[in-house]
Amino acid sequence: MSGVFDFQLSPYVYPFVKNNNVLLLNTKDMNAMIFNEEEHVAAFMRELLSPSSFGVIRVDTSTEQYKHCKHFIDKVCKLGNGLFTEVRAGSGIVPVLNPYLLKIRIPAPGAERGTNITLVLNHECFHNCSHCTDYARQFTSCTKRNSHAVMNPELVRSLLNYYNSSDHFSIDICGGDLALHPRLDEIVDILSPVEGICRYHIHYRQFKNNINRLPEQAGKIIIVDFPVADSSCFENPQKYTYNFVVSKKEDLTLCRDYVMTHSIPNFYISIMDAGRSNGFMKESIFLLQDGLECSLGSFSFKDKVRIINSHYFHKTFIMPNGDVYSSAKGGPVANLYHDAYLHVKEFVQNMHTQSWEAARNREGNSNVCTDCLFYEMCPGWW
């Protein structure tokens, strides 16, 4: 065998790499492949797991890399755990979306549940993105609503008074279009002492109006969906993190093209269910979750989308009018203009703990979880 080939794992195979050891777990038949003290194989797998690989490594069989990893590739393909497909030299790589490629965002070590705060500063926006409302329900995003309400800077100031430097928490800031908030600069100034844990989320269509008004040291997340009408957000990409919204297979190819063309170092992918692409997503990312023996595996499809996007547990949403939500759906549980935040904070954390424990313990899940091979991959920990 000689030539150029693309190697990829099957979507139902979960890889683990630690030091020079590699474990491949087939979630269909529960068989595992283990390669101990295989330095070259571990390096090969780390390359595959790099976000910029998009799940595919191009291999020239005349290289040392192939010679060192041939036994690994052959065994993986023989057992149906991967593909090694011959391609033309210079042809484009077709990316794949396997579960392990999604950036899993979990609370900081020691963080209490519910200490991720999302501040929605306003609702106004002049753009009309086709799936705006769906975005906000499924991942952290700006959202347009028929409301002129804006968050009072004093509410933000009083909110920070309940936290200190020893607290583990993070703040996501969204609009509407943040630039349309009449006191945005004042809020940015109030948040400046904690800007290192702040992330401002803006849609790429809002980039020009917003980017120069956001603090230099804070995280800036640029939401990119397809097709892209304005590429100015890709100038100086090292300054930002890009949230690419993928709802169908073609979007993934476009995502890879932008990452490679603009040398984007920091990005993640959010899965978008627009009601027309369930086949693609189920084939690509839900094989493991559908097979779980506990009730987490029986969550509705839309809930699974929110779990994959880390938009299910640990969230507290505060609206411009002060309404507090403990979920991206459902009604408000309090209002900060009427209720003391300390009580609201404790109440929301208790709600998260209860929903977490209900999900973990429903129908005897705790017994299933004890020895579950999927424990570290379980959506309940995402």
C-alpha positions as CSV (number, residue, x, y, z in Angstrom):
1,M,0.0,0.0,0.0
2,S,1.5,3.3,-1.0
3,G,0.1,6.8,-1.6
4,V,-1.8,9.4,0.3
5,F,-4.6,8.5,2.7
6,D,-7.0,10.1,5.2
7,F,-7.4,8.5,8.6
8,Q,-10.4,9.0,10.8
9,L,-12.1,7.3,13.7
10,S,-15.7,6.0,13.5
11,P,-18.2,8.3,15.2
12,Y,-19.0,5.7,17.9
13,V,-15.3,5.4,19.0
14,Y,-14.2,7.5,21.9
15,P,-10.4,8.0,22.2
16,F,-8.4,8.7,25.4
17,V,-4.8,9.7,25.4
18,K,-2.7,9.9,28.6
19,N,1.1,10.2,28.4
20,N,2.1,7.6,25.8
21,N,-1.0,5.4,26.3
22,V,-4.0,5.3,24.0
23,L,-7.4,3.8,24.7
24,L,-10.1,3.5,22.0
25,L,-13.5,2.6,23.3
26,N,-16.1,1.3,20.9
27,T,-19.4,2.4,22.3
28,K,-21.4,0.0,20.1
29,D,-20.0,-3.3,21.2
30,M,-18.2,-2.0,24.4
31,N,-14.8,-3.4,23.2
32,A,-11.7,-1.4,23.9
33,M,-8.3,-1.2,22.1
34,I,-5.4,-0.4,24.3
35,F,-1.9,0.7,23.2
36,N,0.5,1.1,26.1
37,E,3.8,3.0,25.9
38,E,3.4,3.8,22.2
39,E,5.0,7.2,21.9
40,H,4.4,7.6,18.1
41,V,0.8,6.4,18.4
42,A,0.1,8.8,21.2
43,A,1.5,11.7,19.2
44,F,-0.5,10.6,16.2
45,M,-3.7,10.6,18.3
46,R,-2.9,13.9,19.8
47,E,-2.7,15.3,16.3
48,L,-6.1,13.8,15.5
49,L,-7.6,15.3,18.6
50,S,-6.3,18.8,17.8
51,P,-9.4,20.9,17.0
52,S,-7.7,22.1,13.8
53,S,-7.6,18.6,12.5
54,F,-11.4,18.4,12.3
55,G,-11.2,14.7,13.0
56,V,-9.0,13.7,10.0
57,I,-5.3,13.2,9.5
58,R,-3.7,13.1,6.1
59,V,-1.0,10.4,5.9
60,D,1.7,9.9,3.3
61,T,2.7,6.2,3.4
62,S,6.3,7.1,2.5
63,T,6.8,9.0,5.8
64,E,8.2,7.9,9.1
65,Q,4.9,8.8,10.8
66,Y,3.2,6.1,8.8
67,K,5.9,3.5,9.4
68,H,5.7,4.1,13.1
69,C,1.8,4.0,13.2
70,K,1.0,1.4,10.5
71,H,0.3,-1.3,13.0
72,F,-2.1,1.0,14.9
73,I,-3.9,2.1,11.7
74,D,-4.2,-1.4,10.4
75,K,-5.7,-2.7,13.7
76,V,-8.1,0.1,14.1
77,C,-9.5,-0.3,10.6
78,K,-9.6,-4.2,10.8
79,L,-11.8,-3.9,13.9
80,G,-14.1,-1.4,12.2
81,N,-13.1,1.5,14.5
82,G,-11.8,3.8,11.8
83,L,-11.3,4.4,8.1
84,F,-8.1,4.8,6.0
85,T,-9.2,6.1,2.7
86,E,-7.0,6.8,-0.3
87,V,-7.2,10.3,-1.7
88,R,-5.5,12.4,-4.4
89,A,-2.5,14.4,-3.2
90,G,-3.6,18.0,-2.9
91,S,-7.3,17.3,-2.6
92,G,-9.3,18.9,0.1
93,I,-9.9,17.2,3.5
94,V,-13.6,16.3,4.3
95,P,-14.0,17.1,8.0
96,V,-16.0,14.9,10.4
97,L,-17.8,15.9,13.6
98,N,-17.2,13.3,16.2
99,P,-18.3,13.7,19.8
100,Y,-14.8,14.2,21.2
101,L,-14.2,17.1,18.8
102,L,-16.8,19.3,20.5
103,K,-15.3,21.6,23.1
104,I,-16.8,20.5,26.4
105,R,-17.0,23.5,28.7
106,I,-17.4,22.5,32.4
107,P,-17.4,24.6,35.6
108,A,-14.0,25.5,37.0
109,P,-12.6,23.1,39.6
110,G,-14.4,23.7,42.9
111,A,-17.1,25.9,41.3
112,E,-20.5,25.7,42.8
113,R,-23.3,24.7,40.4
114,G,-25.2,27.7,39.1
115,T,-22.2,30.1,39.3
116,N,-22.1,30.7,35.6
117,I,-24.0,34.0,35.2
118,T,-25.3,35.2,31.8
119,L,-26.1,38.9,31.7
120,V,-28.4,39.9,28.9
121,L,-27.9,43.7,28.8
122,N,-30.5,44.6,26.2
123,H,-32.8,43.1,23.5
124,E,-32.6,45.6,20.6
125,C,-30.9,44.7,17.4
126,F,-31.2,45.9,13.8
127,H,-30.3,42.5,12.3
128,N,-32.7,39.8,11.4
129,C,-30.9,36.5,11.8
130,S,-33.1,33.6,10.7
131,H,-32.7,31.4,13.8
132,C,-32.0,34.1,16.4
133,T,-34.4,32.8,19.0
134,D,-33.3,29.2,18.6
135,Y,-29.7,30.2,19.0
136,A,-30.3,31.7,22.5
137,R,-32.2,28.6,23.6
138,Q,-29.5,26.2,22.5
139,F,-26.2,27.9,23.3
140,T,-24.9,31.2,24.8
141,S,-25.8,33.8,22.2
142,C,-27.2,37.2,21.7
143,T,-30.9,37.3,21.0
144,K,-33.3,39.9,19.6
145,R,-36.7,40.5,21.3
146,N,-39.5,43.0,21.0
147,S,-38.4,44.9,24.0
148,H,-36.7,48.2,24.7
149,A,-35.6,47.1,28.2
150,V,-32.0,47.7,29.2
151,M,-30.0,46.6,32.2
152,N,-29.3,49.2,34.8
153,P,-25.5,49.5,35.5
154,E,-26.3,49.7,39.2
155,L,-27.8,46.2,39.0
156,V,-24.5,44.9,37.6
157,R,-22.6,46.8,40.4
158,S,-24.7,45.3,43.1
159,L,-24.4,41.9,41.6
160,L,-20.6,42.0,41.9
161,N,-20.8,42.9,45.5
162,Y,-22.0,39.4,46.3
163,Y,-18.8,37.8,45.0
164,N,-15.2,38.1,46.0
165,S,-11.9,37.0,44.6
166,S,-12.1,33.5,46.2
167,D,-15.4,32.7,44.4
168,H,-15.3,30.6,41.3
169,F,-17.7,32.1,38.8
170,S,-17.8,33.3,35.3
171,I,-19.8,36.0,33.5
172,D,-21.2,35.8,29.9
173,I,-22.4,39.1,28.5
174,C,-24.9,39.2,25.7
175,G,-27.4,41.5,23.9
176,G,-29.4,42.2,21.7
177,D,-26.8,44.3,20.0
178,L,-24.6,45.5,22.9
179,A,-23.6,48.7,21.1
180,L,-27.3,49.8,21.3
181,H,-27.2,49.8,25.1
182,P,-27.1,53.5,26.0
183,R,-24.8,52.9,29.0
184,L,-22.6,50.1,27.7
185,D,-19.3,51.9,28.5
186,E,-20.4,52.3,32.1
187,I,-21.2,48.6,32.5
188,V,-17.9,47.7,30.9
189,D,-16.1,49.9,33.4
190,I,-18.0,48.3,36.3
191,L,-17.0,44.8,35.1
192,S,-13.3,45.8,34.6
193,P,-12.1,44.4,38.0
194,V,-13.4,41.0,36.9
195,E,-12.9,41.3,33.1
196,G,-10.6,38.3,33.2
197,I,-13.6,36.0,33.8
198,C,-16.0,37.9,31.5
199,R,-16.8,36.8,28.0
200,Y,-18.7,39.1,25.6
201,H,-20.7,37.3,23.0
202,I,-21.5,39.1,19.7
203,H,-22.7,38.0,16.3
204,Y,-20.3,38.6,13.5
205,R,-22.8,41.0,11.9
206,Q,-22.4,43.2,15.0
207,F,-18.6,43.0,15.0
208,K,-17.9,46.5,13.5
209,N,-20.2,48.3,15.9
210,N,-19.1,46.5,19.0
211,I,-15.5,45.4,18.9
212,N,-13.8,48.7,19.8
213,R,-16.1,49.2,22.8
214,L,-15.3,46.0,24.5
215,P,-12.4,45.7,27.0
216,E,-9.0,44.4,25.7
217,Q,-8.5,41.7,28.4
218,A,-12.0,40.3,28.5
219,G,-12.9,37.2,26.4
220,K,-14.6,38.1,23.1
221,I,-16.7,35.3,21.5
222,I,-17.6,35.9,17.8
223,I,-20.7,33.9,16.8
224,V,-20.4,32.8,13.2
225,D,-23.1,31.1,11.2
226,F,-23.3,30.2,7.6
227,P,-23.2,31.6,4.9
228,V,-20.9,34.4,6.2
229,A,-21.9,37.8,4.7
230,D,-19.0,39.9,6.1
231,S,-15.5,38.5,6.8
232,S,-14.2,41.5,8.6
233,C,-14.5,39.6,11.9
234,F,-11.6,37.4,10.8
235,E,-9.0,40.2,10.9
236,N,-6.6,39.7,13.8
237,P,-8.2,36.3,14.7
238,Q,-5.8,35.7,17.6
239,K,-7.6,38.3,19.6
240,Y,-10.9,36.4,19.6
241,T,-12.6,33.0,20.1
242,Y,-15.0,32.0,17.4
243,N,-18.2,30.1,18.0
244,F,-19.0,28.4,14.7
245,V,-22.7,27.3,14.5
246,V,-23.1,24.0,12.6
247,S,-26.5,22.6,11.6
248,K,-25.6,20.4,8.6
249,K,-22.6,18.6,7.2
250,E,-21.8,21.4,4.7
251,D,-21.4,23.9,7.6
252,L,-18.6,21.8,9.0
253,T,-16.7,22.0,5.8
254,L,-17.1,25.7,5.7
255,C,-16.0,26.0,9.3
256,R,-12.8,24.1,8.5
257,D,-12.2,26.4,5.5
258,Y,-12.4,29.5,7.6
259,V,-10.2,28.1,10.3
260,M,-7.5,27.1,7.9
261,T,-7.8,30.2,5.6
262,H,-7.6,32.7,8.4
263,S,-5.3,30.7,10.7
264,I,-7.9,30.9,13.6
265,P,-6.2,29.5,16.8
266,N,-9.2,29.6,19.1
267,F,-12.6,28.3,18.2
268,Y,-15.4,25.9,19.2
269,I,-18.4,24.5,17.6
270,S,-22.0,24.8,18.7
271,I,-24.6,22.4,17.4
272,M,-27.8,24.0,16.1
273,D,-31.0,22.1,15.7
274,A,-33.1,24.0,13.2
275,G,-35.6,21.1,12.9
276,R,-34.2,19.9,9.6
277,S,-30.9,18.3,10.4
278,N,-31.6,15.6,13.0
279,G,-30.1,12.9,10.8
280,F,-26.8,14.6,10.5
281,M,-26.5,15.3,14.2
282,K,-27.7,11.9,15.4
283,E,-25.2,10.2,13.1
284,S,-22.4,12.5,14.2
285,I,-22.8,13.2,17.9
286,F,-25.6,11.4,19.6
287,L,-24.6,7.7,19.3
288,L,-23.2,7.5,22.8
289,Q,-26.0,9.4,24.5
290,D,-28.7,7.3,22.8
291,G,-27.1,4.2,24.2
292,L,-26.9,5.3,27.8
293,E,-28.7,2.9,30.2
294,C,-29.7,5.7,32.5
295,S,-32.4,8.4,32.1
296,L,-29.8,10.9,30.7
297,G,-29.9,8.8,27.6
298,S,-33.6,9.4,27.2
299,F,-33.5,13.2,27.3
300,S,-35.4,14.9,24.4
301,F,-33.5,15.7,21.3
302,K,-33.5,19.5,22.0
303,D,-32.3,18.9,25.6
304,K,-29.4,16.8,24.2
305,V,-28.5,19.7,21.9
306,R,-28.4,22.0,24.9
307,I,-26.3,19.5,26.9
308,I,-23.8,19.1,24.0
309,N,-23.5,22.9,23.9
310,S,-23.1,23.1,27.7
311,H,-26.2,25.1,28.0
312,Y,-28.2,22.9,30.3
313,F,-26.7,22.7,33.8
314,H,-24.9,25.4,35.9
315,K,-26.6,28.4,34.2
316,T,-28.1,31.5,35.7
317,F,-29.6,34.0,33.2
318,I,-30.4,37.6,34.2
319,M,-32.5,39.6,31.8
320,P,-32.4,43.4,31.3
321,N,-35.6,43.9,33.4
322,G,-34.0,42.0,36.3
323,D,-35.8,38.7,35.7
324,V,-33.7,35.6,36.8
325,Y,-34.0,32.3,34.9
326,S,-32.3,29.1,35.9
327,S,-32.6,27.6,32.5
328,A,-32.6,28.7,28.8
329,K,-36.3,27.8,28.8
330,G,-39.2,28.1,31.2
331,G,-40.3,31.2,33.2
332,P,-38.4,33.5,35.6
333,V,-37.8,32.4,39.2
334,A,-37.1,35.8,40.7
335,N,-36.5,39.5,39.9
336,L,-33.3,41.3,41.1
337,Y,-35.2,44.6,41.3
338,H,-37.5,43.1,43.9
339,D,-35.6,40.2,45.5
340,A,-32.3,40.3,47.4
341,Y,-29.6,38.7,45.2
342,L,-28.1,36.6,48.1
343,H,-31.5,34.8,48.4
344,V,-31.8,34.5,44.7
345,K,-28.3,33.1,44.4
346,E,-29.0,30.4,47.0
347,F,-32.3,29.6,45.5
348,V,-31.0,29.2,42.0
349,Q,-28.1,27.1,43.2
350,N,-30.5,24.8,45.1
351,M,-32.6,24.5,41.9
352,H,-29.5,23.4,39.9
353,T,-28.5,21.0,42.6
354,Q,-32.0,19.4,42.6
355,S,-32.2,19.2,38.9
356,W,-28.7,17.7,38.7
357,E,-29.4,15.1,41.4
358,A,-32.8,14.3,39.8
359,A,-31.1,13.6,36.5
360,R,-28.3,11.5,38.1
361,N,-30.6,9.6,40.5
362,R,-33.8,9.1,38.5
363,E,-34.8,5.5,38.1
364,G,-31.8,4.2,40.0
365,N,-29.2,6.1,37.9
366,S,-26.8,6.1,40.9
367,N,-26.5,2.4,40.7
368,V,-25.9,2.5,37.0
369,C,-23.4,5.3,37.3
370,T,-21.2,3.6,39.9
371,D,-19.3,1.4,37.4
372,C,-20.3,3.1,34.2
373,L,-17.6,3.2,31.5
374,F,-19.1,6.5,30.2
375,Y,-18.8,8.2,33.6
376,E,-16.3,10.9,32.4
377,M,-18.2,11.4,29.1
378,C,-21.6,11.5,30.6
379,P,-23.7,14.5,29.5
380,G,-24.7,15.0,33.1
381,W,-21.1,16.1,33.8
382,W,-21.0,18.5,30.8
